[in-house]
Amino acid sequence: MIKRELTAILLTGLVFLTACIQQTPIDIEKANKAGKIDSLVVRPPELELTSGKIVNTGESPLVLLGQADNKRASILVQLNKLPDSSIVESAELHLITFSSLGDTVGEARATVHRVLQPWEESIVTFEQFANQYDPQPMSETTIVPADTDTVVFRIDPQLMTSWIDSTVENYGIYIKIDQANFLKQFYSINSVQKQPFLRVRYRKIGTDTTLLAEFTPTADAFIFEETEPLPEGPLYVSDGDDYRTLLKFDLSVIPKFATINRAQLVLTIDSTRSFLSESDGHVFDVFRLTEVSLDPINAVLDTANAVNSTGGVALTSTEFLGLDITQQVQNWTFGLNENFGMLLVSRRPERELYRVAFYSTKTDSSKAPYLKIYYTIPADAQSGE
């Protein structure tokens, strides 16, 4: 199944950068105006740092369930739109599949539990939730990585009736797995279409007529725990744990008065340490730092000027990325901005659990990030005028 909905939303307005690094400059002035065209490579980075922190996923158009890579994901769902003065006969939560990550075979046992404390979609994380659920499952469902349209999770009708008559506090449900080799992706309530829905069969108190109602949950989120730390060495940009990479290059080798025709940040992807979809893009930005920092998470960035933002897409088939940072390098060269370095940041860190890993000087110096710069020295500068 082609997943067009989220990919179209996510990638609208972005420039897809090819995996092949072109070796000729673009938008170069004619030689009789700009002087001789030269190029140089700046390597290795003067500074390369990477670190991350877990972020809330409440705004994601997806919710994830399962285990893959180094993460185990669960789902929280809040159900408040219940029929008043009613007795529930059956209730089913329907989650519609987007795709899967990890193994393409196997299965996992998913269980549904009552949540024991209030939670907020906009702030909840695995650590903040702190396993506040009833360990006794009310139902279980087998999930598989295959691209099935809908997975149904049964909810205890007696529990829902007790929510309606307020004899039990309604904090929603928690869906978890014990072990899996894949992450199942479902559309969340933030999806433009294909939202999850609750199907309830019920009867009003004092009547025998069974009624049917369907409605969308009022809140949902996926939370996850890290089962093991990421290997040290590569440079990471990721979703969920929001890894960021800080890079700085010594630009003193660029001649004075040089006009930067093109500057490209070249990154080599370490596919063995990356965790990416076969079809869905992972998008990240490049921002200029506005002050000295050795902390990728809290570095102060120039986010106001759109020229500092460069869209990049990394898929499993991509080996290299060449990111256009011409304007940034030109401003540094002319002294319009001081060179504190740049930060690679996931565009939507709360959306998914994708991760792209790049080779660093520690893992393979021949594949570490570098700058490819094309420049010209104006004729008047060359002649000493």
VOPAGU-2260 file (C-alpha; in pm, 1 decimal, decimal comma):
REM VOPAGU-2260
SITE   aa  ch    i         X         Y         Z
SITE  MET   A    0       0,0       0,0       0,0
SITE  ILE   A    1     132,8     342,1     -95,6
SITE  LYS   A    2     126,8     574,5     202,0
SITE  ARG   A    3      65,6     911,1      39,6
SITE  GLU   A    4    -123,8    1105,4     304,2
SITE  LEU   A    5     141,0    1166,6     567,4
SITE  THR   A    6     430,7    1174,1     324,2
SITE  ALA   A    7     259,9    1448,3     122,5
SITE  ILE   A    8     188,1    1655,9     431,1
SITE  LEU   A    9     537,7    1613,4     570,8
SITE  LEU   A   10     730,2    1684,5     252,1
SITE  THR   A   11     520,0    1966,6     101,9
SITE  GLY   A   12     739,4    2260,8      23,3
SITE  LEU   A   13    1068,3    2076,2      80,3
SITE  VAL   A   14    1348,5    2034,7    -171,2
SITE  PHE   A   15    1444,1    1671,7    -217,2
SITE  LEU   A   16    1820,1    1649,6    -224,8
SITE  THR   A   17    1974,0    1376,1    -435,6
SITE  ALA   A   18    2203,9    1112,4    -296,8
SITE  CYS   A   19    2462,4    1182,1    -565,4
SITE  ILE   A   20    2685,8    1478,9    -486,7
SITE  GLN   A   21    2721,8    1690,0    -798,5
SITE  GLN   A   22    3072,7    1799,4    -873,9
SITE  THR   A   23    2997,3    2123,3   -1064,3
SITE  PRO   A   24    2880,2    2448,7    -913,8
SITE  ILE   A   25    2539,7    2594,7    -984,2
SITE  ASP   A   26    2427,5    2952,9   -1050,4
SITE  ILE   A   27    2784,9    3062,8   -1123,7
SITE  GLU   A   28    2841,3    3404,0   -1283,1
SITE  LYS   A   29    3018,4    3423,1   -1616,9
SITE  ALA   A   30    3396,7    3420,2   -1595,6
SITE  ASN   A   31    3436,9    3770,1   -1741,2
SITE  LYS   A   32    3233,5    3904,6   -1450,5
SITE  ALA   A   33    3336,4    3685,6   -1159,7
SITE  GLY   A   34    3694,5    3586,4   -1231,8
SITE  LYS   A   35    3833,2    3234,8   -1206,5
SITE  ILE   A   36    3617,1    2960,5   -1058,5
SITE  ASP   A   37    3794,7    2751,8    -796,3
SITE  SER   A   38    3692,9    2490,2    -543,5
SITE  LEU   A   39    3820,6    2349,8    -219,3
SITE  VAL   A   40    3729,9    2083,9      34,2
SITE  VAL   A   41    3723,9    2160,9     406,3
SITE  ARG   A   42    3778,6    1857,4     625,7
SITE  PRO   A   43    3769,7    1727,6     892,4
SITE  PRO   A   44    3519,3    1918,5    1109,1
SITE  GLU   A   45    3675,1    2140,1    1370,6
SITE  LEU   A   46    3394,6    2031,0    1603,6
SITE  GLU   A   47    3142,3    1743,0    1589,9
SITE  LEU   A   48    2903,8    1665,6    1874,9
SITE  THR   A   49    2581,8    1464,9    1899,6
SITE  SER   A   50    2329,1    1415,6    2181,1
SITE  GLY   A   51    1955,2    1371,8    2238,2
SITE  LYS   A   52    1665,4    1368,1    2481,2
SITE  ILE   A   53    1324,6    1197,4    2476,1
SITE  VAL   A   54    1040,9    1425,6    2362,1
SITE  ASN   A   55     662,6    1410,3    2383,4
SITE  THR   A   56     481,9    1261,8    2080,7
SITE  GLY   A   57     129,7    1392,3    2142,5
SITE  GLU   A   58     116,8    1590,7    1817,0
SITE  SER   A   59     226,7    1304,2    1595,7
SITE  PRO   A   60      -6,7    1193,7    1313,7
SITE  LEU   A   61      95,4     838,9    1408,4
SITE  VAL   A   62      90,3     620,5    1717,1
SITE  LEU   A   63     336,4     332,1    1741,9
SITE  LEU   A   64     311,5      -5,7    1908,6
SITE  GLY   A   65     580,9    -272,7    1929,4
SITE  GLN   A   66     955,6    -302,4    1962,4
SITE  ALA   A   67    1241,4    -256,0    1717,7
SITE  ASP   A   68    1581,6     -96,6    1699,6
SITE  ASN   A   69    1645,8       2,2    2062,7
SITE  LYS   A   70    1293,6     113,7    2159,1
SITE  ARG   A   71     970,3     -38,5    2292,7
SITE  ALA   A   72     656,5     167,5    2218,8
SITE  SER   A   73     310,8     167,0    2381,2
SITE  ILE   A   74      -9,5     362,7    2316,4
SITE  LEU   A   75    -226,7     577,2    2543,8
SITE  VAL   A   76    -584,3     659,5    2440,5
SITE  GLN   A   77    -839,0     882,3    2616,3
SITE  LEU   A   78   -1209,3     801,5    2562,2
SITE  ASN   A   79   -1445,0    1069,0    2695,2
SITE  LYS   A   80   -1730,0    1080,2    2442,6
SITE  LEU   A   81   -1940,3     810,1    2607,3
SITE  PRO   A   82   -2322,1     789,2    2589,4
SITE  ASP   A   83   -2487,6     919,5    2908,5
SITE  SER   A   84   -2711,3     701,1    3127,4
SITE  SER   A   85   -2621,5     389,2    2933,7
SITE  ILE   A   86   -2507,6      32,1    2980,4
SITE  VAL   A   87   -2232,1     -73,4    2740,9
SITE  GLU   A   88   -2268,5    -414,7    2582,1
SITE  SER   A   89   -1944,8    -414,6    2377,7
SITE  ALA   A   90   -1669,6    -172,2    2285,9
SITE  GLU   A   91   -1389,3    -191,4    2030,7
SITE  LEU   A   92   -1108,5      50,3    1953,0
SITE  HIS   A   93   -1016,9      40,8    1583,7
SITE  LEU   A   94    -664,5     151,2    1487,4
SITE  ILE   A   95    -592,1     188,0    1115,3
SITE  THR   A   96    -249,3      78,4     995,6
SITE  PHE   A   97      -6,1     318,6     828,8
SITE  SER   A   98     297,2      88,5     796,3
SITE  SER   A   99     552,0    -110,3     997,4
SITE  LEU   A  100     920,3     -76,1    1080,0
SITE  GLY   A  101    1165,5    -354,4    1160,5
SITE  ASP   A  102    1109,9    -720,7    1080,6
SITE  THR   A  103     855,8    -808,5     812,0
SITE  VAL   A  104     759,3   -1142,2     969,2
SITE  GLY   A  105     653,5   -1258,3    1313,7
SITE  GLU   A  106     382,4   -1149,8    1553,0
SITE  ALA   A  107     339,1    -988,0    1893,7
SITE  ARG   A  108      86,7   -1009,6    2175,6
SITE  ALA   A  109     -68,3    -673,4    2257,1
SITE  THR   A  110    -268,9    -627,0    2577,9
SITE  VAL   A  111    -518,1    -356,0    2677,9
SITE  HIS   A  112    -512,4    -211,7    3030,9
SITE  ARG   A  113    -699,6      45,2    3239,4
SITE  VAL   A  114    -500,4     362,0    3311,9
SITE  LEU   A  115    -482,3     453,9    3681,3
SITE  GLN   A  116    -384,6     821,6    3666,5
SITE  PRO   A  117    -460,8    1129,1    3455,6
SITE  TRP   A  118    -221,8    1210,5    3170,0
SITE  GLU   A  119    -188,8    1492,7    2922,1
SITE  GLU   A  120    -138,6    1432,1    2553,5
SITE  SER   A  121      94,1    1732,5    2520,3
SITE  ILE   A  122     344,9    1633,5    2790,2
SITE  VAL   A  123     326,8    1260,0    2853,6
SITE  THR   A  124     641,3    1046,9    2808,8
SITE  PHE   A  125     724,6     695,6    2922,9
SITE  GLU   A  126     913,5     827,7    3223,4
SITE  GLN   A  127     636,9    1073,1    3316,7
SITE  PHE   A  128     363,3     807,1    3280,9
SITE  ALA   A  129     560,6     579,5    3517,2
SITE  ASN   A  130     366,3     259,1    3436,2
SITE  GLN   A  131      48,9     379,9    3605,9
SITE  TYR   A  132    -182,9     114,6    3465,1
SITE  ASP   A  133    -368,3    -189,6    3593,9
SITE  PRO   A  134    -137,1    -487,7    3524,3
SITE  GLN   A  135    -439,1    -713,7    3473,9
SITE  PRO   A  136    -522,3    -699,2    3100,9
SITE  MET   A  137    -883,1    -663,7    2995,1
SITE  SER   A  138    -815,4    -815,5    2650,4
SITE  GLU   A  139    -538,1    -912,9    2414,7
SITE  THR   A  140    -482,5    -895,3    2039,4
SITE  THR   A  141    -220,4   -1044,9    1811,3
SITE  ILE   A  142     -53,7    -792,3    1583,5
SITE  VAL   A  143     163,8    -868,2    1281,7
SITE  PRO   A  144     388,5    -644,6    1070,8
SITE  ALA   A  145     185,5    -714,5     758,0
SITE  ASP   A  146       7,0    -413,5     612,7
SITE  THR   A  147    -341,2    -503,1     741,8
SITE  ASP   A  148    -584,9    -212,0     730,7
SITE  THR   A  149    -732,8    -223,3    1081,7
SITE  VAL   A  150    -645,6    -378,2    1415,8
SITE  VAL   A  151    -923,7    -409,2    1674,8
SITE  PHE   A  152    -867,4    -385,5    2051,1
SITE  ARG   A  153   -1155,4    -489,8    2276,1
SITE  ILE   A  154   -1236,5    -282,0    2583,3
SITE  ASP   A  155   -1415,4    -423,4    2887,8
SITE  PRO   A  156   -1782,9    -313,4    2858,0
SITE  GLN   A  157   -1829,3    -325,8    3236,5
SITE  LEU   A  158   -1538,4     -87,0    3279,5
SITE  MET   A  159   -1689,2     151,8    3027,0
SITE  THR   A  160   -2025,8     135,9    3202,6
SITE  SER   A  161   -1853,1     222,1    3529,2
SITE  TRP   A  162   -1692,0     519,2    3353,9
SITE  ILE   A  163   -2035,4     637,0    3243,1
SITE  ASP   A  164   -2192,9     613,8    3589,5
SITE  SER   A  165   -1874,0     760,8    3745,7
SITE  THR   A  166   -1810,8     470,3    3982,8
SITE  VAL   A  167   -1458,9     444,4    3831,8
SITE  GLU   A  168   -1243,7     734,8    3715,0
SITE  ASN   A  169   -1198,8     741,7    3338,7
SITE  TYR   A  170    -831,2     790,6    3252,1
SITE  GLY   A  171    -848,4     591,4    2932,0
SITE  ILE   A  172    -663,1     279,7    2821,3
SITE  TYR   A  173    -303,2     169,5    2773,5
SITE  ILE   A  174    -197,8     -71,7    2497,6
SITE  LYS   A  175     137,7    -245,8    2536,9
SITE  ILE   A  176     344,1    -537,4    2413,4
SITE  ASP   A  177     590,5    -756,8    2599,9
SITE  GLN   A  178     818,1    -846,8    2310,3
SITE  ALA   A  179     829,8    -783,5    1935,6
SITE  ASN   A  180    1069,7    -738,4    1646,3
SITE  PHE   A  181     875,4    -466,1    1467,9
SITE  LEU   A  182     698,9    -135,8    1530,2
SITE  LYS   A  183     342,3    -112,4    1407,0
SITE  GLN   A  184     246,1     237,4    1291,3
SITE  PHE   A  185    -117,5     347,9    1319,6
SITE  TYR   A  186    -288,3     673,9    1227,6
SITE  SER   A  187    -357,7     893,5    1529,9
SITE  ILE   A  188    -632,5    1146,4    1596,1
SITE  ASN   A  189    -396,1    1409,1    1449,3
SITE  SER   A  190    -417,6    1245,6    1108,7
SITE  VAL   A  191    -613,5    1441,2     847,5
SITE  GLN   A  192    -801,4    1124,3     753,1
SITE  LYS   A  193    -814,7     764,6     874,2
SITE  GLN   A  194    -841,9     852,0    1242,0
SITE  PRO   A  195    -889,7     579,6    1505,4
SITE  PHE   A  196   -1243,4     530,4    1627,3
SITE  LEU   A  197   -1430,0     361,4    1911,0
SITE  ARG   A  198   -1731,5     145,7    1821,6
SITE  VAL   A  199   -1971,7     107,1    2112,5
SITE  ARG   A  200   -2287,9    -102,3    2135,1
SITE  TYR   A  201   -2503,4       9,6    2426,8
SITE  ARG   A  202   -2857,2      50,1    2555,9
SITE  LYS   A  203   -3011,6     329,2    2749,1
SITE  ILE   A  204   -3097,9     248,4    3109,9
SITE  GLY   A  205   -3458,0     123,1    3126,8
SITE  THR   A  206   -3472,1      12,0    2761,9
SITE  ASP   A  207   -3391,5    -309,0    2573,0
SITE  THR   A  208   -3296,1    -151,1    2242,0
SITE  THR   A  209   -2931,3    -187,3    2142,9
SITE  LEU   A  210   -2778,9     121,0    1986,0
SITE  LEU   A  211   -2453,8     170,0    1797,9
SITE  ALA   A  212   -2222,0     468,8    1823,6
SITE  GLU   A  213   -1881,3     547,7    1674,5
SITE  PHE   A  214   -1658,4     835,9    1774,7
SITE  THR   A  215   -1298,1     949,4    1767,4
SITE  PRO   A  216   -1092,7     937,0    2089,5
SITE  THR   A  217   -1031,2    1273,0    2255,5
SITE  ALA   A  218    -655,0    1221,4    2300,4
SITE  ASP   A  219    -383,3     973,4    2209,2
SITE  ALA   A  220      -5,1     945,6    2214,7
SITE  PHE   A  221     263,6     684,4    2189,5
SITE  ILE   A  222     527,3     660,6    2459,4
SITE  PHE   A  223     845,8     457,7    2445,9
SITE  GLU   A  224    1133,1     331,6    2653,6
SITE  GLU   A  225    1488,0     279,0    2533,1
SITE  THR   A  226    1590,4     -83,1    2581,7
SITE  GLU   A  227    1958,9      -9,3    2522,7
SITE  PRO   A  228    2171,7     300,1    2453,6
SITE  LEU   A  229    2275,8     397,5    2103,9
SITE  PRO   A  230    2628,0     298,4    2001,8
SITE  GLU   A  231    2876,3     579,5    2050,6
SITE  GLY   A  232    3072,2     714,8    1756,7
SITE  PRO   A  233    2825,3     804,1    1478,0
SITE  LEU   A  234    2657,4    1142,3    1447,0
SITE  TYR   A  235    2279,5    1112,6    1488,0
SITE  VAL   A  236    1967,7    1304,6    1389,7
SITE  SER   A  237    1653,4    1133,5    1514,9
SITE  ASP   A  238    1288,1    1151,6    1609,7
SITE  GLY   A  239    1148,7    1053,0    1947,9
SITE  ASP   A  240    1478,3    1087,3    2132,7
SITE  ASP   A  241    1554,3    1404,6    1930,6
SITE  TYR   A  242    1923,1    1348,3    1866,3
SITE  ARG   A  243    2093,1    1655,5    1718,5
SITE  THR   A  244    2436,1    1699,2    1563,6
SITE  LEU   A  245    2654,5    2007,9    1597,0
SITE  LEU   A  246    2922,7    2068,4    1333,2
SITE  LYS   A  247    3178,8    2343,7    1291,2
SITE  PHE   A  248    3441,6    2385,8    1018,0
SITE  ASP   A  249    3746,1    2611,2    1003,5
SITE  LEU   A  250    3675,5    2846,2     711,2
SITE  SER   A  251    4001,2    3042,3     727,9
SITE  VAL   A  252    4120,3    2856,9     416,1
SITE  ILE   A  253    3864,4    3042,1     203,4
SITE  PRO   A  254    4041,7    3334,1      29,2
SITE  LYS   A  255    3957,8    3689,1     129,8
SITE  PHE   A  256    3700,0    3863,0     -94,3
SITE  ALA   A  257    3576,7    3524,6    -224,0
SITE  THR   A  258    3224,7    3504,8    -358,1
SITE  ILE   A  259    3072,1    3169,8    -261,3
SITE  ASN   A  260    2902,3    3027,6    -570,4
SITE  ARG   A  261    2809,4    2708,5    -394,2
SITE  ALA   A  262    2879,1    2549,6     -56,6
SITE  GLN   A  263    2769,0    2196,9      17,1
SITE  LEU   A  264    2774,6    2005,4     342,9
SITE  VAL   A  265    2841,3    1642,9     247,9
SITE  LEU   A  266    2729,7    1367,7     486,5
SITE  THR   A  267    2778,6     992,4     446,7
SITE  ILE   A  268    2504,1     778,6     596,9
SITE  ASP   A  269    2594,9     486,1     821,8
SITE  SER   A  270    2312,8     250,5     723,9
SITE  THR   A  271    2402,4      -4,3     993,9
SITE  ARG   A  272    2325,3     254,1    1266,4
SITE  SER   A  273    2027,9     419,9    1095,2
SITE  PHE   A  274    1662,7     327,1    1142,4
SITE  LEU   A  275    1457,5     452,8     849,6
SITE  SER   A  276    1147,8     370,7     651,0
SITE  GLU   A  277    1164,5     224,2     301,4
SITE  SER   A  278     910,3     477,9     174,9
SITE  ASP   A  279     859,4     756,5     428,1
SITE  GLY   A  280    1109,9    1042,6     442,8
SITE  HIS   A  281    1303,4    1161,3     745,6
SITE  VAL   A  282    1337,5    1538,1     724,8
SITE  PHE   A  283    1586,8    1754,2     909,7
SITE  ASP   A  284    1702,8    2117,1     903,3
SITE  VAL   A  285    2038,0    2291,6     926,1
SITE  PHE   A  286    2051,5    2603,2    1143,5
SITE  ARG   A  287    2327,1    2851,1    1219,5
SITE  LEU   A  288    2434,5    2881,5    1583,4
SITE  THR   A  289    2424,5    3237,8    1717,9
SITE  GLU   A  290    2663,8    3183,4    2007,5
SITE  VAL   A  291    2931,4    2943,3    2125,3
SITE  SER   A  292    2791,0    2608,3    2240,5
SITE  LEU   A  293    2909,1    2255,8    2313,4
SITE  ASP   A  294    2553,1    2134,8    2381,1
SITE  PRO   A  295    2352,6    2024,3    2074,4
SITE  ILE   A  296    2028,3    2009,7    2273,1
SITE  ASN   A  297    2037,9    2362,6    2415,0
SITE  ALA   A  298    2238,8    2546,1    2148,6
SITE  VAL   A  299    2092,7    2884,6    2052,8
SITE  LEU   A  300    1993,9    2889,7    1684,6
SITE  ASP   A  301    1899,8    3146,4    1423,2
SITE  THR   A  302    1555,0    3012,1    1337,7
SITE  ALA   A  303    1404,7    3343,0    1225,0
SITE  ASN   A  304    1571,8    3358,8     883,4
SITE  ALA   A  305    1446,4    3096,4     640,5
SITE  VAL   A  306    1773,5    3095,6     448,4
SITE  ASN   A  307    1930,7    2912,7     740,6
SITE  SER   A  308    1699,9    2615,5     700,9
SITE  THR   A  309    1786,1    2338,2     455,3
SITE  GLY   A  310    1546,6    2046,9     402,4
SITE  GLY   A  311    1699,9    1703,0     363,1
SITE  VAL   A  312    1543,9    1362,7     308,0
SITE  ALA   A  313    1715,4    1040,8     414,6
SITE  LEU   A  314    1573,7     707,5     302,0
SITE  THR   A  315    1716,3     362,0     346,5
SITE  SER   A  316    1849,4     366,5     -10,1
SITE  THR   A  317    2038,3     693,8      40,1
SITE  GLU   A  318    2417,0     673,4      82,9
SITE  PHE   A  319    2513,3    1040,9      73,4
SITE  LEU   A  320    2346,9    1373,5     137,4
SITE  GLY   A  321    2463,5    1703,5      -4,4
SITE  LEU   A  322    2302,7    1995,2     177,5
SITE  ASP   A  323    2318,5    2343,3      25,8
SITE  ILE   A  324    2452,4    2588,1     286,8
SITE  THR   A  325    2580,2    2849,0      40,0
SITE  GLN   A  326    2418,8    3147,3     210,7
SITE  GLN   A  327    2547,3    3048,8     552,5
SITE  VAL   A  328    2906,5    3009,4     430,5
SITE  GLN   A  329    2889,2    3337,0     234,5
SITE  ASN   A  330    2771,8    3527,0     542,2
SITE  TRP   A  331    3049,8    3372,5     750,4
SITE  THR   A  332    3308,7    3453,2     482,7
SITE  PHE   A  333    3198,1    3818,1     455,3
SITE  GLY   A  334    3189,2    3850,3     834,7
SITE  LEU   A  335    2814,0    3917,6     842,4
SITE  ASN   A  336    2776,0    3636,4    1095,5
SITE  GLU   A  337    3034,7    3487,4    1326,4
SITE  ASN   A  338    3103,4    3120,2    1262,4
SITE  PHE   A  339    2984,2    2931,8    1570,8
SITE  GLY   A  340    2893,3    2626,7    1364,2
SITE  MET   A  341    2564,5    2471,2    1258,4
SITE  LEU   A  342    2313,7    2226,4    1400,3
SITE  LEU   A  343    2132,2    1941,7    1224,7
SITE  VAL   A  344    1785,6    1907,8    1379,3
SITE  SER   A  345    1492,8    1679,8    1297,9
SITE  ARG   A  346    1208,8    1887,3    1153,2
SITE  ARG   A  347     940,9    1700,3    1349,0
SITE  PRO   A  348    1110,0    1513,7    1634,0
SITE  GLU   A  349     774,5    1422,7    1789,0
SITE  ARG   A  350     643,7    1248,3    1477,1
SITE  GLU   A  351     818,6     911,6    1465,2
SITE  LEU   A  352    1109,9     698,5    1580,9
SITE  TYR   A  353    1322,3     740,0    1269,5
SITE  ARG   A  354    1697,1     788,8    1303,0
SITE  VAL   A  355    1971,1     866,1    1054,3
SITE  ALA   A  356    2333,6     804,9    1152,6
SITE  PHE   A  357    2625,7     973,5     980,1
SITE  TYR   A  358    2987,5     867,2     982,2
SITE  SER   A  359    3211,3    1080,2    1202,9
SITE  THR   A  360    3586,9    1119,8    1232,6
SITE  LYS   A  361    3568,3     862,9    1513,5
SITE  THR   A  362    3395,0     594,4    1307,8
SITE  ASP   A  363    3561,8     651,4     968,1
SITE  SER   A  364    3759,2     968,1     899,3
SITE  SER   A  365    3739,9     911,6     522,6
SITE  LYS   A  366    3359,7     927,7     542,8
SITE  ALA   A  367    3333,3    1208,2     800,8
SITE  PRO   A  368    3138,3    1527,6     716,8
SITE  TYR   A  369    3311,5    1778,5     492,6
SITE  LEU   A  370    3242,2    2097,8     300,3
SITE  LYS   A  371    3274,1    2124,6     -77,4
SITE  ILE   A  372    3301,1    2492,2    -169,0
SITE  TYR   A  373    3301,2    2658,0    -512,1
SITE  TYR   A  374    3407,9    3020,5    -515,1
SITE  THR   A  375    3535,3    3301,6    -732,4
SITE  ILE   A  376    3772,1    3590,7    -665,1
SITE  PRO   A  377    3641,3    3905,7    -839,1
SITE  ALA   A  378    3873,7    4039,2   -1110,2
SITE  ASP   A  379    3926,8    4369,2    -927,6
SITE  ALA   A  380    4032,7    4178,2    -611,9
SITE  GLN   A  381    4272,0    3958,6    -811,9
SITE  SER   A  382    4436,6    4260,3    -973,0
SITE  GLY   A  383    4473,8    4435,2    -638,4
SITE  GLU   A  384    4218,7    4708,0    -717,3
